[in-house]
Amino acid sequence: MKGTAVAAFKLYRPRVRQSKTQNTVILWGKSLLNALLFIAVFMVVLPCAAHRIITVKATIPPAIGIWGGGILVCAGMVMWIHCLWVFSHKGRGTPLMLDAPKNLVTGGFFRIVRNPIMLAELMIIWGEVLFSANLGILIYAIVISMIAHILVVYFEEPELKGRFGKQYEEYCRQVPRWLPGIKSKQRRE
């Protein structure tokens, strides 16, 4: 089953195109537009739908839900905005596949983890889980986290390796994929 899913995914690889936009303000604007669309779909519409489909409350103490959820959402937003800025200024592109950075981005939060944009997005979604204490949103967060990991491993990393070669391979050896201090098999070898 796993091999079939991977093979099907490899057949459907969205086309990645490096950004041709020169103006940093326009790059920043494109990144913000991408962010607003992403927020609307993945952090508002889909969690609301999950909340309406499964209305069961999870048992999360209110203080943990409010404070923990609030901290995750705020930290995720700060990380996300910073990463969009770094993509625009240093990478000379946006998170959009059709406007991808020209340069490998390794500064800012990218120095700590390889996927800080996706990690920030997941932090926001998991903050929503804590804040809402809803089983539907919890299931949504689990599913979207698994999908994010699959997309990174089977699409993003091979694509970046193809575009940036040895520079990206060295970056992978130095920086963990998701969590600071968690060494991957590749880094230990």
N, C-alpha and C positions, 0 to 999 in steps of 0.2 A: 504494500500500500504506500509506504513512504517513498519508495523508488518511483512509483507511478506519479505521485503528486509532484515530486521534484522534477521529473522529466517533463510533465505538463507545464510546470512553472517556467522551466528553462525555454520551452518552445514559445511561450508568451512573455517575452521580455520587452517591456516598454522602451521606446527609444529615448536615450539620454542625449541631449545636445548641450554643448557648452554655451554659456551666455555670450552674446555679441554686444550687449549693452555696455556702453562706456561710462555713462553718467552714474555716479554713486547714488545720487538722490533718486533717480529712476529705479535703480536696483533695490534701494531701500523701500520704495513704494511698491514694487512688485512683491517683495518679501512680505510686506504688511498685508497686501491683498491676499496672498497665499495664506497668511496666518488667519485672517478674518474668515476666509472660506473654510479652512480647517477647523477653526473654533466652532463655526456655525454647524458643520456637519458632525464632527466627531466628539465635540465636547458639549453640544447643546441638543441637537436633534436626536442623535442615536441614544445618548443616555436617557433623554426624556421618553423616548419610545420604549426602552428597556424598563424604565420605571413604571410606565403604564401597563406594559404586558405582564410584568411580575411585580405585584404590589406588596409582597411580603417584606416586612421590616426585618433588618438584621439587628442582632443585639450588640450594639456598640454604645458604650457609655457616652452620654451627651457631651461631656467635657472633651473626651478624646475625639469624638466626631467633629465638633466645632473647631477646637484648637488644632488637632492633627490635620483635619481636612483643610483648614484655612492656611496652615503653614505649608502644606504640600502644594496647594494651588498657587499661593503667592511665590514660593520658591521656584516652582515650575514656570510661572509667567516671567519672572526676572531672568531665569536661565534662557528661556526661549527668546525673549527680546534681545538679550546679549548675543546669542548665537546668530540671530538674523542679522544683527549689525556686523558681526565678524564675517559672515558669509558675504555680505555686500561690500565691505571695505577690504578685507584681506583675500577672500576667495574670488571676488569679482563675479559673483553670480547670486543665485537664489536657491532655496530648497526645491523649487519646481524642477522636474526632470527635463523639461524643454528649455530651461534657463539655468543649467547647472553651473557651479563655480568652475572657473578656468584653472584656479590654483588649488592645490590640496590645502585644506584648512586644518592647522594643527595648533592654533593659539587659543587663548581664552579657555572656555570649558572643554574644548576639543583636546586640550593638553591633559585633562583628567580622565575623560572617557571618550571613546570613538564616536558615540552616537548621542551627544547631549541634546540635540533637538528632539529626537524621538523619546529620549529619557524624560525631558521636560514635559512633553505631551502626555506621557504615561503618568508622570507625577500629578499632573492636573486631573487626569481621569481618576486616579486612585484617591486623590483628595476629594473628588465628588463622591466616591464610594463612602469614605469616612463621614463626610458631611451629611449625606442623604440617608445613610444607614439602610439602604435598600438592596434587597437580594438581586433584583433585575440588573441594577447598575454594577453590582459585584460580578455577576456572570459576564456582563458586557466587558468589564475591565479585564477579566481573565482571558476572554477570547481575543480582545484587541491586543493584549500583551503578547499572546502566543503568535498572532499574525505579524506583529511588529518584529518579533525575533526571527520568524521565518523570512520576512522580507529583507531584513538586514543580512542574514547569513547566506541566502540563496540568490539575492539580486544585488543589493547595494555593495556588499564587499567584493564580489567578483567583478562588478562593473568598475569600481574604484581601482581595483588591482589592474584591470585592463587599461584604464586611462593613465594611472600614475606609476604603475610598475613597482620597481624596487623601493622607491620613496614611500609608497603606501605599505609595502610589506614590512619595511623597517618601522614605520609608524605603528602597525599592528603588533609588532614585537614589543614596543615600548608602552603602549597605552591599552588598557583593558576595554572590552567592548561595552559593558554596561555599568559596572560598579567599580569605583576606585579601590585599588588594592586587591582586587580579585584577579589572579593571574590565569590566563587561558592556557590550554595545552601548547599552543603555538609559542607563547612567551617562555614557557619552561624548557623548551627544547633547545 
